[in-house]
Amino acid sequence: MSSPRTGTVTIRRTSSAASVRARLRMLAIAIRNAVVRTPEITVGAAGVVVAAAFTWVPSVWYDEAATVTSAQRSWPALWAELQNVDAVHGLYYALMHVWFWLVGYTPFTLRLPSALAIGVAAGLVVALGRRLGGLRLGVVSGIVFLLLPRVTWAGTEGRPYATVTTLAVLLTLVGLTAVRRTRARRHATRWWVVYGVLAALSVLFNVYLALAVVSHGVVLAWTLAGDRAAQRRASVTERSGALPAPLVDRRVLVRWAAAAVAAAVVVLPFIVLAAGQAKQVDWITGVGWATLRQVFSTAWFGAVYPYAALGWALMAVGVVLAVRAVRRGDPGTRDVLRMQAVRVAVPLTLVPTVLLVAATAAGEHLYSPKYASLSLPFVALLIGLAITAIRPRRWLAAAVVGMLLVSVPTGTTVRLPHAKQDSHWANAARIVESQRNWATDADEGVVYGSVWEHPTTTAQVIADTYPDAFSGMRDLAVTETGAERGQLWDVNGDIASTVPSRLSDIQTVWFVGGKSRNIRPQVTETLVAQGFHVVRYWHTGTVIIWKYSR
C-alpha cells in the first residue's frame, strides 16, 4: 500500500501595515472610551503633561525671583515681609514654602505647581461645560482652554495665576451646585457654606478673585431676569404644558448674598492690609491705547493678534447662536442649557476686566493683563460654544485641530531659553559656575549691581534663583538683607566704604549686574585701589559680569 499523500497548509500572514493599522484603531478606540468615560481626568492629565513640558528651559526672571526669595525664607521672616509687601501673594508664598521643603527648589519644581493647577483647571472646565451643555461642549472647552496662549503662559510661570484660574472655575462649579440644590431643596445650606468658605480662601489666595464672586451675582441676576422673561413669553404665546421651575429665585439670591457677605467679613482685614500696599502697583499705567490693546489681545491671547481676532469672533458667534436658538418659538433642552452657559460665561469673562479698567480710569491703577487670568476658563467656554455649533462633526474636529495649529507658535515661544522678559540669568549663572576656581571658592567675593529694568533690586536675585553657581561666595556690598528689612530685596551700602573692609582674605571678586544704574566703574575703581586687576568680563543679554583678581 502506498502511504497517504501529505501536503502543506498555507497560512496567510497579516502584513505589518495592516497590523499597525489595527493597533492604531484599537488605540483610537481606547482613547475615545477614556474621553467618554472620564473626560475630566483625560483632559486634565493631558493638560499637566502639556503645561509641564520643557518648563525647565526658560531662564527664571524677576517676578519668579520674588516667589523663590519669599518662599525660601523662614516662617517669621515671611510673615514680617508680608506686613510690608506682597500680602496679596502671601498664601501662595506659604504654599510654595511647604512645596520647596518637600521637593527642593529648581526652576522646574518652581513651575510644576502651575502646570498641575492648569491640569486641574482644564478638568474643571470640562466638568463645567459638561454640566452646562453636555459632553461635547465640556471636552471641546477643556481642549480650547489648554490651547489659549495665556493659559500656556500661566502654566509655565512660577507665579499664582494658574491657580487663580483653577479657583475661579472651582468656585463657579460649587456655586452652580448650590443653586441647583436650592432649587431641589436638598442639602442646599451646606453647599452655600462650602461656597462661602471657598470664596474666602480664594480671596485670601488672590484678592482679585473677589471679582469672581461679584460676577456670580451678575450671573444670578441675569438668570433670574431670563427666567421671568421666558415665563412672560410663554404666557403671551399661550404655550401648552407646565413651565420648568426657574433656576434662580429669591431664595438663591438671598443665600448667595449671605455667603458673599460672610466671606467679605472674614477677609476684610486682609483686604485692608493689601490695600495699604497699593504702591506696589504704581508701575501700572492709566487707561490709554495700550490698555485697549491689552484687553483685546494680551489678557487672554498672549498679544498674538490673529489669535485674538479669531478668539473674539468665536466668542461673539457662540453668544449670538445661543441667544438666537433660545428665542425661537419652542427652544429645546439643549438650547436652554447653552443659553445658561452664556449667562455664566459672559459675566465671568467681562465683568472683572470692566471693573478693573473702570477703577484704573478713576485713578486706582489696578488693571494688568495678568490680573484677568481668572476669566480664562470662561473665555474657553464661550469659544467652545461656537465650535460645538459646527456641523457635521468632522468640521468640528477640523476646527479644534485648526486652533491647535494656531497655538503651536505661542506654545513654543514661551518655552525658549530667554522667553521671560528676555532674562539671561541662567546664562550668567553658567558663566560664573564655569569660570570659578572651585578649589579656592572660600576666597571669592561678589558685588551685586542692579537688575535690568528694576534698578532698586540687586542682582542677588540671580544668586537666589541659581544658588549652586554662587555657593561659598561672600557678598561684599550688602548692608541689610531683604529678610532683615521685612522686604523682598537686599540693599547695598556705599561701595567705596563697604567693600574694602571685607576684602582681607578675598583673592577673587566677581561683579554681577545689569546695564541700568551700572555701578561697575565704581566697583572697578575701589578694587584697583585695593590691589585687584580685571581678569575678564562677559556680557550676556542684559547681564554684565566682571572678574577681578588680587
Secondary structure, 3 states (H helix, E strand, C coil): CCCCCCCCCCCCCCCHHHHHHHHHHHHHHHHHHHHHHCHHHHHHHHHHHHHHCCCCCCCCCHHHHHHHHHHCCCHHHHHHHHCCCCHHHHHHHHHHHHHHHHHCCCHHHHHHHHHHHHHHHHHHHHHHHHHHHCHHHHHHHHHHHHHCHHHHHHHCCCCCHHHHHHHHHHHHHHHHHHHHHHHHCCCHHHHHHHHHHHHHHHHHHCHHHHHHHHHHHHHHHHHHHHHHHHHHHHHHHCCCCCCCCCCCCHHHHHHHHHHHHHHHHHHHHHHHHHHCCHHHHCCCCCCCHHHHHHHHHHHHHCCCHHHHHHHHHHHHHHHHHHHHHHCCCCCCHHHHHHHHHHHHHHHHHHHHHHHHHHHHHCCCCCCCHHHHHHHHHHHHHHHHHHHCCCCCHHHHHHHHHHHHHHHHHHHHHCCCCCCCCCCCHHHHHHHHHHHCCHHHHHHEEEEECEECCEEEEECHHHHHHCHHHHCCCEECCEEECHHHHCCCCCEECCHHHHCHHHCCCCCEEEEEEECCCCCHHHHHHHHHHCCCEEEEEEEECCEEEEEEEC
